[in-house]
Amino acid sequence: MGDAAVSIKALDKVYYDDSGKPSFHAVKGIDLEIKDGEFMVLVGPSGCGKSTTLRMLAGLETITGGTISIGDKVVNKLSPKDRDIAMVFQNYALYPHMSLYDNMAFGLKLKKLPKDEIEKRIQEASDILGLTPMLERKPKALSGGQRQRVAVGRAIVRHPKVFLFDEPLSNLDAKMRVSTRAEISKLHQRVGATMVYVTHDQVEAMTMGDRITVMKDGVVMQVDDPLNLFQNPQNMFVASFIGSPPMNLIHGRIEADGDTFNFVEDADSHPITIPLSGEVAEKAAGRVGQPTVFGIRPEHTSQRPISGCETTIKASVDIAEIMGEETYVHLKLGNHILIARVLTESRIAPEQTLEIHLNMAKAKLFDPETEAVL
Amino acid sequence: MNVETKDTLKRVGAHAFLLGFIAIVLIPFLMVIAASFTKGNLAPSALWPEQISMEHWKYVLGIEYEEVANAATGETRMIKAATPPLIWFWNSLKVSILASIGILLLSATCAYAFARMQFAFKHQLLNNLLILQMFPMVLALIAYRVILEFLGDYVPASGLNTHIGLVLIYLGGISMYIWMIKGYFDTVPVSMEESGKIDGATPFQTFIHILLPMSAPIFAVVFILSFISFMSEYPVASVILQTSEQWTLAVGANYFLYEQEKLWGRFSALAVLSGIPITVIFMICQRFLVSGMTSSGVKD
């Protein structure tokens, strides 16, 4: 295990109310291995336990059960300052009465580092972040993006083994978010430290993470690199959380028609039938008559024939959103809406009937009971 | 009536109302100042003294002055206060400053605990504090007296008729200030202190280096409020402080109002005098009353 690897084993967090009764089980026995120098993103909807996990890693929350190790050291009982970590908060948490220099120097002074060493480290960090001309200013005089950079600087000067980011971009405006996102990625390449980054924004997760941990209700749903997460979701939650717009999930069942298998939608009227082929057809073979969920990403649909794929459906258009070069068409099936991404060639009118080809090689089948991929 | 005249009328009406309001605030104050410069111990009656005289101020400041003793013979006599009221002024200042500092230390630390720490019966304690506060201090007067008498047997410096004893009693009335400061601490994001924790600060260092400097405005408010209330506090001080050289201004001023003769002139001079330190303290504290101290370090 590397020097700055993080190992989380059977981690549990239970909150108790005033009378000592357990009130909320925030993290339910998660296991996670973060490699030395890796950029790991924890992503999930609010209340999924991602921030709680990060705060336990930081030492700001007590651990109910399980262990957290940084390097080879179990840190459960260590105070934050002894864990060799630095944290960047969502609301920056800069000290308003101190100059930028003092904000960054505060922790180092408490560590009793020599003065020239402090100066050297702050110089280095402010060069990286472009803060050098404003070191004497107070946080009040800075913009949101600059403040967050100071917060990052305060983390850098500590030379930590592990950087922790708790939704650092949520308070920035959209433009600032994109540029700061790139800066943090560059910073990771430059310092090469282990970084753990919490966000609820799947775009941030996809663009920044070496690997991504998707969490829901205190449980890890899938840990994978961004591409795999997109292409091979392990369950319906990941499929519907990653991607924008998310994967279309259509509830229905498998029906056999001679040698071929069809997916038939659950609907009160006009259920759509999707002939299955390729890998999904093989998987469908064992599930004839059973409820099944059919998943296909909008990106894997087309108005033009896709080579090696004969599956075509016809449906009427609900609405069409023109995004520029491509258009997201919402198609009305029996009970579901299927979003298809097509090239913008001409304006698509509502109620128009459209023929859409589905790339069966990329389609997925899920078990609606376990929600796992088949 | 067109819009313009309507507007003018509205403005005149508003100004008349506000001027009247200002008069209600200012006129009594001006009358007291006038009375302190008026010859003779008369109840204040005019905004400008008919005959300007410094006799009350001289008396209050402990300066000897000449007074006509018998108008018929023109006989005069020299008058000097036996206990110069200026001593009461210093006493008041001493007690109020000591008590206010004590209040600040106690209520800030208590408020920190209530705002940030988890302990049993926290909410019950907070609410009971508020209810207790609703009983005026005067109700427990006799108890204070007995307690100080008892305490004086062991620690004479803090017994009856001592300033330390009075300050001790004043320190009991902190629950309102705890509530005020707690309310302010609640608005300071927890992430500030967590950030300090990660920076390696102990809870005490976090309190001193991070929370305290950020909370200067509320401390200034608490200091001013408690200072003003102690400068003018009468019932408790009048029971605890028994000899004239120990009195505070409020107790001493009351001494001028005999049943048979009310020395309004001296009383007024003393009243004006007591307003001076309050003004000075307010001006000093005002520097800390900068709003938006917390709004710059975080964004919610």
Interface residues (C-beta under 8 A of the other chain):
Chain A: D18 A58 G59 L60 S79 P80 K81 I85 A86 M87 F89 Q90 N91 Y92 A93 L94 Y95 P96 H97 F106 G107 L110 K111 K138 P139 K140 G144 R147 R154 R158 N171
Chain B: K122 H123 P189 S191 M192 E194 S195 G196 K197 I198 D199 G200 A201 Q205 H209 I210 P213 M214 G292 M293 T294 S295 S296 G297 V298 K299 D300
